[in-house]
Amino acid sequence: MVEDRFKVDEVAVVGGGLAGVEAALQLARRGIRVRLFEMKPVKYTEAHSSPDLGELVCSNSLKAMGLGQASGLLQEEMSRLGSAVIDVALTNRVAAGQALAVNREDFSKALTRLIEEEPLINLVREEGTSLPKDRYTIVATGPLTSEGMAEAISKVTGDEDLYFYDAMAPIIEGDSIDLNIAFAASRYEKGGPDYLNCPMTREEFERFFTALTNSETVPTRNFEKERVFQGCQPIETLAAKGEKTLLFGPMKPVGFTDPRTGKRPHALLQLRREDEAGQRWNMVGFQTKLTYPEQKRVFRLIPGLEEARFYRLGSLHRNTYVDGPRVLDGYLRARRAPWVQFAGQITGVEGYLESAAMGIWAGLNLALRLSGKTPDLPPEESGIGSLVRHVYSAPGKRYEPMNMNFGILPPLGIRMKDKKEAKRLRAERALKALDGWMATL
Ligand SMILES: Cc1cc2nc3c(=O)[nH]c(=O)nc-3n(C[C@H](O)[C@H](O)[C@H](O)COP(=O)(O)OP(=O)(O)OC[C@H]3O[C@@H](n4cnc5c(N)ncnc54)[C@H](O)[C@@H]3O)c2cc1C
């Protein structure tokens, strides 16, 4: 095998984000020496700002928990596979209903400590810019991969069109929210009053909607190449499709009663807590590429946010990823350069959990292969197996990133009216298949 020609005493992981941390720990915990390159604090991407590893750049939520949710299933699978991200998230949780939300600073600090305390990991604060043939490298540089590494990747994959665009939501300072208007509750009162909710009457919504649809956005540098992921559309893009897209989407009022009127509001904005003390709140589903002055003007039209101070404004960002089905195999190796592996969002998955899960699989399979055992791919009935399958074999002309959802799992093969029960059965099948596969590793 090609692999046997290379040194196996140390492998490189480039990028200390969610995927890089998972990959490095999987390797080290199986006795493989790792050199983990992270370019922060020497160099920062446009979205990162903390020197710590595993930085959450936008939302502080690792999505809903529980096996009735696709994200909850993936969390459980990752946990069984020894995920550091899930473990650390659980010990740094902040209240957010059924969501696994974390205090982002404590979360990243805890992941950094884990890496620093792991004797087989050598953390090097340097930008990785090459993929030499004489060492195994896992590239986990994320959606904002530095230019230097993007060039090196293009050379080994032949992939020139490496990116598209995403948007992120603003965060508001807690003491600037008017609590005479915004009320604490979760939808259908599930999971405690963890969110703040800004209710709107029809007139208030229409005023906001008109302002939003007439606002100014930041132009993309190369407009022709602007391709936005379907699951992360900016709020103004959704608004351009019509009022109902907001009223049945991010501003849906179902499951809430405005305590001031005793009635369901016409529309509603949810704010999710960023920290336990409630000093910062994330505008749920309000990722945006409005210009900064326009964000302040338009979002302050929302009742309760008239005096809002923005801890961070929303913005548009690049998303680098390889054309998985053409470039990668099921072990996330570059087909043309099998000493290079990919992990995280750069493989063409979307989301914190999904990225970390691809880090687990990359690190795990490399560790096993280096100890002489080539594992089977994770079963496609499992969430992680379905994501891997998407990455190396998604059909269609244009490869688009995928987040975890029940739709990517194979069908049950029986027609079921009860959707909840169908999800439960799929989750049960997924975990059984995963356990069976893990027993073979
Ligand atoms: C602005 C933005 C907002 C997002 N918001 C969300 C969200 O709200 N929810 C969600 O689920 N997902 C979100 N995502 C998508 C995705 O889940 C995250 O980006 C996730 O952090 C990806 O994990 P990763 O480990 O692949 O990359 P990252 O977490 O980005 O980690 C990559 C690391 O590599 C480092 N690096 C880059 N190039 C080099 C190099 N050449 N050498 C050394 N180090 C390098 C970076 O500094 C960084 O620390 C967002 C993405 C972006 C860019």
The ligand as a Tripos MOL2 file, in Angstrom:
@<TRIPOS>MOLECULE
LIG
   53    58     1     0     0
SMALL
NO_CHARGES

@<TRIPOS>ATOM
      1 C1        -18.5840   32.9260   10.3240 C.3       1 LIG1
      2 C2        -19.1100   31.5420   10.4870 C.ar      1 LIG1
      3 C3        -20.2300   31.3090   11.2490 C.ar      1 LIG1
      4 C4        -20.6940   30.0040   11.4490 C.ar      1 LIG1
      5 N1        -21.7610   29.8080   12.2560 N.ar      1 LIG1
      6 C5        -22.1490   28.5510   12.5680 C.ar      1 LIG1
      7 C6        -23.2000   28.3430   13.5130 C.ar      1 LIG1
      8 O1        -23.7550   29.2770   14.0540 O.2       1 LIG1
      9 N2        -23.5650   27.0670   13.8060 N.ar      1 LIG1
     10 C7        -22.9520   26.0050   13.2270 C.ar      1 LIG1
     11 O2        -23.3160   24.8630   13.5520 O.2       1 LIG1
     12 N3        -21.9660   26.1880   12.3170 N.ar      1 LIG1
     13 C8        -21.5480   27.4270   11.9730 C.ar      1 LIG1
     14 N4        -20.5500   27.6290   11.0640 N.ar      1 LIG1
     15 C9        -20.0520   26.5150   10.2860 C.3       1 LIG1
     16 C10       -19.0710   25.5310   10.9630 C.3       1 LIG1
     17 O3        -19.8020   24.6640   11.7540 O.3       1 LIG1
     18 C11       -18.0050   26.1380   11.7760 C.3       1 LIG1
     19 O4        -17.2190   26.9410   10.9610 O.3       1 LIG1
     20 C12       -17.1020   25.0890   12.4600 C.3       1 LIG1
     21 O5        -16.3370   25.7730   13.4070 O.3       1 LIG1
     22 C13       -16.2220   24.3250   11.4960 C.3       1 LIG1
     23 O6        -15.3460   23.5020   12.2100 O.3       1 LIG1
     24 P1        -13.8990   23.1960   11.6340 P.3       1 LIG1
     25 O7        -13.1670   22.4970   12.7320 O.co2     1 LIG1
     26 O8        -14.0290   22.5240   10.3370 O.co2     1 LIG1
     27 O9        -13.2280   24.6220   11.3690 O.3       1 LIG1
     28 P2        -12.9110   25.8180   12.3830 P.3       1 LIG1
     29 O10       -13.6570   25.6500   13.6390 O.co2     1 LIG1
     30 O11       -13.0490   27.0770   11.6100 O.co2     1 LIG1
     31 O12       -11.3720   25.5950   12.7270 O.3       1 LIG1
     32 C14       -10.3680   25.7880   11.7830 C.3       1 LIG1
     33 C15        -9.1210   26.2440   12.5070 C.3       1 LIG1
     34 O13        -8.0470   26.2160   11.5890 O.3       1 LIG1
     35 C16        -7.2570   27.3650   11.7440 C.3       1 LIG1
     36 N5         -6.5610   27.5560   10.4730 N.ar      1 LIG1
     37 C17        -7.0540   27.9470    9.2700 C.ar      1 LIG1
     38 N6         -6.1100   27.8790    8.3190 N.ar      1 LIG1
     39 C18        -4.9740   27.4250    8.9400 C.ar      1 LIG1
     40 C19        -3.6680   27.1190    8.5070 C.ar      1 LIG1
     41 N7         -3.2980   27.2390    7.2260 N.pl3     1 LIG1
     42 N8         -2.7630   26.6830    9.4090 N.ar      1 LIG1
     43 C20        -3.0860   26.5410   10.7270 C.ar      1 LIG1
     44 N9         -4.3220   26.8230   11.1920 N.ar      1 LIG1
     45 C21        -5.2600   27.2310   10.3080 C.ar      1 LIG1
     46 C22        -8.2330   28.4510   12.1340 C.3       1 LIG1
     47 O14        -7.5870   29.4810   12.8220 O.3       1 LIG1
     48 C23        -9.2120   27.6710   13.0230 C.3       1 LIG1
     49 O15        -8.8240   27.6960   14.3620 O.3       1 LIG1
     50 C24       -20.0500   28.9160   10.8300 C.ar      1 LIG1
     51 C25       -18.9390   29.1620   10.0390 C.ar      1 LIG1
     52 C26       -18.4470   30.4510    9.8990 C.ar      1 LIG1
     53 C27       -17.2180   30.6830    9.0930 C.3       1 LIG1
@<TRIPOS>BOND
     1     1     2 1
     2     2     3 ar
     3     2    52 ar
     4     3     4 ar
     5     4     5 ar
     6     4    50 ar
     7     5     6 ar
     8     6     7 ar
     9     6    13 1
    10     7     8 2
    11     7     9 ar
    12     9    10 ar
    13    10    11 2
    14    10    12 ar
    15    12    13 ar
    16    13    14 ar
    17    14    15 1
    18    14    50 ar
    19    15    16 1
    20    16    17 1
    21    16    18 1
    22    18    19 1
    23    18    20 1
    24    20    21 1
    25    20    22 1
    26    22    23 1
    27    23    24 1
    28    24    25 2
    29    24    26 1
    30    24    27 1
    31    27    28 1
    32    28    29 2
    33    28    30 1
    34    28    31 1
    35    31    32 1
    36    32    33 1
    37    33    34 1
    38    33    48 1
    39    34    35 1
    40    35    36 1
    41    35    46 1
    42    36    37 ar
    43    36    45 ar
    44    37    38 ar
    45    38    39 ar
    46    39    40 ar
    47    39    45 ar
    48    40    41 1
    49    40    42 ar
    50    42    43 ar
    51    43    44 ar
    52    44    45 ar
    53    46    47 1
    54    46    48 1
    55    48    49 1
    56    50    51 ar
    57    51    52 ar
    58    52    53 1
@<TRIPOS>SUBSTRUCTURE
     1 LIG1         1 GROUP 0 **** ****
